[in-house]
């Protein structure tokens, strides 16, 4: 039942925070923080109890709507365990960074934040595809409110754009799930939405190909992959700091998770046929996202385009169909969530001090805020793939794993590391070391901001120096996924 509690604690915590805010705003904030912290402790306990998970370390399968073969089926393996640790780690920081920033309807804000996290948790746990689609949609509405109510000037436009892109692409996945449901019933006589039943269902190649595209569209829009990335810069640019943190650190990872968990295992032969195009989309995303990042003056939009570039490595690795590349993809999901999430947190801190996101209007901030500049330096270096930090391990594994699959595309993807160096160093030069256009108040990191930044810095360094623990945790799950190559079911 611990898997159910991981979802219920967030749902109930969101409701209690909303109710408590009518009497005491500070209590509402502590309830939200406590709910996510409890989940993090529970998940960490599972991790320490299963340091090298083999198979499914926890599972719950209850009949929900037996007439239609719908089960409340949750399961946890090494891959989903890592994703949950990332979810609750960043969730705690999302509450902390909103402590002073959100003063308008804070209870409702925390309600939406925790319900987004509950939807993400459900996506990482569910093994029933009807339930999976339910949680996939649960994520959207609270995030729409986070952007639309607490965002910046063009928040309504950005919120609608986010919702339309993700909702429309999700409908393709719903059609694919229903089609797979009926195809399986025709072949076996059993109506079921269970993931493991679908794994055993033989499909004609053409049928499997069309069904795969339904899932693929939903996942690459959420990732987002080129050319479906257009919604992301607007959503990031207008979202509050916690919204940007959850978007970059967690929501994008549900798309990557879907590719690994559903597209490759359920449709191995069509995925292999699509692989050259998938890798090409990834490389274009790496190069094009990097180019657009360099062209931005708005700091949040700049960081948003770096996400497009970094998620290109996920596309490259997923469709390389090698175990090494899959390990790189898992590391990229985690390290990107930490490093890019940290950059958005730092962008929020800079906005609080300068009241602008235009990097051409900043400059010389190192003198007044050296600790803030040092934190930014760490994550800028992580973004460009400096050895010793987690992103280097992720990109190194992905490129090594994709080299046997396609040497030309791998070489082009490596050029993206050079582009990342250019746009990353531009951030530091413009914001901290450039000419000072005006005198900035001396406002370095505050105690609460140190509390946010220190765990992030420790995490990205630990992942860079000691990645083996993470690789071992996801090792069995990654091996199982890579064995699907060649169409075995």
N, C-alpha and C positions, 0 to 999 in steps of 0.2 A: 504493500500500500504506500510505500514511501514515494513511488512515482506519482501517485495521485496527489499526495500531499505537496509535492513540489509545485503543482499547478494550483491547488486549492489555497495554499498559503498566500500566493500572489493575488489571487482573485479576492480573497477575504481581506487581505491587507489593504488592497486598493479601496474596497468598500469602507473599511473602518477608518482609513485615512480621510476619505471624503466626509464621512459623518463627523469625525472628531474635529475637523477644521472649522465647524460651526461654533465650537466653544474654545478651541485652543489650537492655533496654527502650528505652534512648535510641536505639540503632541502629534499632530497629523504628520509632520515631517519625520519624527522619530518612529512612528508606526510603519511608514513606508520603508525607511532605512532598515528597521528591524526585520521586516518580512523578507526582504531580499537577502539580508545577512544570514538569517536562519537557513534559507535555501542554499546559500553558498557553503555554510558549515556542513549541512547534510550531504551535499554533493562531494565536498572534500573528504568527508568520512567514507563515502563509498569508494573514492579514489584511493585513499590510504589502505582500505581493506582489500582492494583489487588493483595493486600497482601495475600488473600486466594482465589486463582482462582478456579472457579467452571465451569467445562466444558472447552470449547474452548474460550479463551479470545480474540483471533484475528484470522481471517480466510480470505483467498482470493482464489477464485475458478474461473479460466478463462479457456475457451476452448483453447487448443493449437493445437492438431492435431485431430479434431473431427472424422475423418474417422476411426481412430483406437481407439477412446475412450480415448485419452490421454489429460489430463488437467494439467494446471499449477496451482496445488492445494497446497497451503501452509496453515498451521494451527499451533496455539500456545496454549499449555495448561501448567499447572504447571510444569510438568516434563521437557518439552522442554525449558521452561523459565529458569529453573535452569541450564540446560546444556548450554544455550546460555550465561548466566552470567559467567559461568566458562570459556567458550570459549574465550570471549572477555577480561576477566580479565587476563587469562594466555597469551592471544595474545599480550596484551600491554607489559607484562613482557618479552615476547619473543623478541619483537623489542628492548626493553631497554637493554637486556643482550647481544644483537648483536651489540650494538653501537660502541664498540671498537674492538670486536672480529673479525668481518667480514670486511675485507679491500679489498678483491678480489671481483670485480663485485657486489658491495653492492646493486645497484638498482635491478639487476636480482634476488638477494637473497630475497629482500623484496617483489618482485613480486611473487615469489614462496611461500613465507611464507603467504602472504595475500590470495593467491588463495587456499592454503590448508585450511585456516580458512574459506574461502567462501564455499568450499566443505563440511566442517564439519557443517557449519551453515545450508546449504541446507539439509543435512541428518537429522538434528534435527527438521526441519520445514516441510518437504514435506509429503503430504498425498496421492500422486499418485506414485504407485510403479515403473512405468517407469521412472519418474523424480527422485525417490529415487535412483534407480540404476545409473542414470546419475551422481548424486552428489557423490555417493559412489565411482565411478571411477574417478571423478574430483580430489578427495583427493590424488590419488595414484601418478600421474605423477609429480606434484610439490614436493611431499615428496621424490620421487626418485631423483630428481635433488638436493634437499637440502642435502641428504646424499651423492650422487655421486660426487658433485662438491665441497662442503665445508666440507666434512667429513675428517676423519683421514686416516691413511696409507692404510687400507683395505677397503676403502669406496666403490670402484666399486663392489667388491664381496658382501658387505653388502647391497648395493642398489639393485643389481639384485636379491638377495635372498628375500629381503622385497617385491619387485615387483612381483616376481613369486608366492610366497606364497599367497599374498593378491589378485592378479589378478586371479589365478587359482581357489581359493575358491569363489571369486565373480562370476565366470562363473556358478558355481552350483546354486547360488542364481538367476542368470538371467534365467536359465532353469526352476527353480521353479516358478518364476514370470510369464513366458510365459505359462507354463502349467496351472497355476491357472487362467490366463486370458482366455484360451480356455475352461477349465472346467466350469468356470462361464458362458461363452457365450453359451455353450451347455445346461445349466440348465435354464438360464433366457432369452436367445436370445439377450442379450445386451453385447456388447464388451466394457469393461471398465477396467482400471488399478486402479480405485479408492479404497483406503483403506477401506472406509466405506461400499462400495459395497461388498468387499471381506468378511467383517465381517458378512454380512447377507447371505452368500452363504453356503448352507449345503454341506458337503463333506463326502463321504464314508470314513471310518476309514483308510483303507489301502492307499487310494489316499492321504488323508491328511497327513498320516505318511511320505510318500515319499516326498511330497512337503515340509513338515517341515524340513526334513533332508537337503534339498537344502539351505534353509535359515540358518539352524543351523550351517552348515559347514562354511559359510561365516562369521558368527558372532563369533564363538568360535575360528577361526583362528585369527581374528582381536583382540579378547579379550586380550591375547591369552590364551586358556585353554590347559592344558596337554591333549594329547601329541603333540599339534600343536604349541608349543611355541618356536620352535627352531630358528625361524627367529629373535626373539626379541632381544636377547643379542647382536647379531652381529650388528643389526640396531642401537641400543642404543650406543654400544661401539664405533661405527665409526661416528655417526651423530655429527654435531656441537651442541653446547649447546642448542640453540633455537630449533633445530630439535628434540633433546631428550625431551625437555620440551613439545613440541606439541605431540610427539609420546606417552609419558607416560601420560600426563595430559588430552589429548583430543582424539587422534585416538583410543586408547584402549577403550574409553568410547562409541564410536560409536558401538562397538560390544555389550557392555552391554546394551546400549539403544535399539539395534535391538532385543535382547532377550526379553526385557520388552514390547516393542511396537508392535512387529510383531509375534514372535514365540508363546508366551503365548496367546495373544488374537485371532490370526488367527487359531491356531491349538491347542486348549485347551486339547482335549482328547489325541492326540498323545504325547503332551508335558507331560501330567500326566503319561502316560505309560513310557516315557523316564526318568521321574524324578529320580528314584533311580540311574540310570547310570549317569545322569547329576550331582547329588550330589556327587557321588563317584569320578567323574572326578574333581570336585571342591576340594574335600578333598586331593586327590593325588597331585593336583597342589599346595595346601597350604603347604603340608609337603615336597614335592620334590623341589619346588621352594625355600623354606627356606633352605633346605640342600645345594642346589647348591649355594645359596647366601653366606652361611657361608664358602664355599670352595674357593671363588674368592679372588684374590689379586688385580685385576683391579677394581677400585672403580666404574666405570660406569657399568661394567658388573655385579658387585655385586648388585647395585641398580636396574638394569634391572631384575635380578632374584627375587628381592623382589616384583616387579610388578606381576610376575607370581604367587607368593604366595598370594598377596593381591587380585588379580583377581579371585583366587579360591573361596574367600568368595562371590563373585558375582555369580558364578555358583551355589554354595551351596544355596544362598538365593533365586535365581530365581526359582530353581526347588523344593524349600520347599513349594511353593504355599500357603504361609500365608501372610497376609497384613503386619504384623510386620517385616517379613523377607524382603519384598519388600521395606519397608521404610529403612531398613538397607542397602539394595543394592543401593538405591538412595544416601544415605549418604556416602557409600563407594566410589561411583563414584566421588563424589565431594571432599571428604577429601583425597582420594588417589591422585586425580589430583593435589591438592594443596601441599600435603606433599612430594610426590615423585617428582613432578615437581620442588619443592624447593631443594630437594636433588641433582637433576641433575644440577640445577643452581649453587649450592655450589660446586659440583664436577668440574664444569667449572671454577669457581673462584680459586679453589685449583690448577687446572692444569695450569692456567695462572701464578701462583706464583712459583710452583715447577717444572713445565714442565714434570710431570710424573703422571700417574694414578695408579701406583703401591703403594698400601698402606703400603707395607713392607719397602719401601724406604722413607716414610714420618715419622713423629714422632716429638713430642715436639712442635707442631705448636701452642698450646695454649699460650705459652709464647710470641710469636711474633704477634699472631693474635687472641686475646681473643674475640673480637666481632664476628669474623668469627666462632670461636669455639662455642660461645653461640648460634648463629643461627643454626649451625649444631646440637647442643644438642637438641634444640627445636624440630627439624624435625626427628631426630633419636628417640626421645621419642614418637613423634606422630606415627612413623612407628611401634613401638613395642606396641602401644595401651595404652599409659599412660592416666589414668583418668584426665579429665580436658582439653583434646585435642580432636579434632574432630574424629580421627580414632577410639578412644575408643567407642564413641557413635555408629558409624557404625558397628563395629564388635560385640558390645553388642546386638544391635537390630537384627543383622543377626543370631547370635547364639541362641538368645531367640526365634526368629521366626522359626528357623529350628529344634529346639528341639522336638516339637510335631510331626514333619514329620519323623525324623530318629534320635533317641537318640545316637546310636553308632557313626554314622558319625559326628554328632555334637560334641561329646566328642573328637573324633580324630581331628576335626578341631580346637578345643580349644588348643590342643597340639601345633598347629602352632603358637600360641601366645608366647609360651615358646621359640620356635625356633627363632621367631622374636626378642625376647629379646637378644638372644645370638649373632645373626649376627649384630644387631643394636649397641650393646655395643662394639662389636669388631671394628666397624668403629671408634668410639670415642677413644678407647684404642690405636689403631694402628696409627691414624692420629694425634691426639692431645695430648695424654697422654703417649705414648710409648717412648722408648729411642730415642734420636735425632741422626740419622745417620750422619747428616751434619748440618751446621749452615744455617738456613733459614733467608732471609732478612725480616726485620720488615715491613710487608705489610698487614695491617688490612683492614677492609672494607672501600671502598671509598664512597663518597657521592652518586654516581649513584647506587652503590651496596646496600647502606642503603635504597635508594628509592625502590629497588626491594624487599628486604627482609622484611622490616617493614610491608607492606600490607599483605604479605604471613603469617607472624607470627600472625598478628592481626586476619586474617581470620581463621586460624586453632584454635586459642584460642576461638574466638567467636563461631565457630561451636561446640566446646567442651563444652562451658558454656551455650550457648543459642541455642540449636539445634531446639527448637520448631518452630521458624520462617521458617526454611527450611522444616521441617516435614509438617507444615501447607500448605506451597506452593505446595508441591507435593501430598498432602493428597488425594484430589479428584481423581487425575489421578491414583494413586496407588490403591485406592479403586476400581476403574473401572477395573483395570487389575486383581486384586484378585478375582473379581466376575466372571471372566471367568473360574474359577476352576469348573470342573464338566462338561464342554463342552457346556454351554449355549452360544448362539450366539445372 
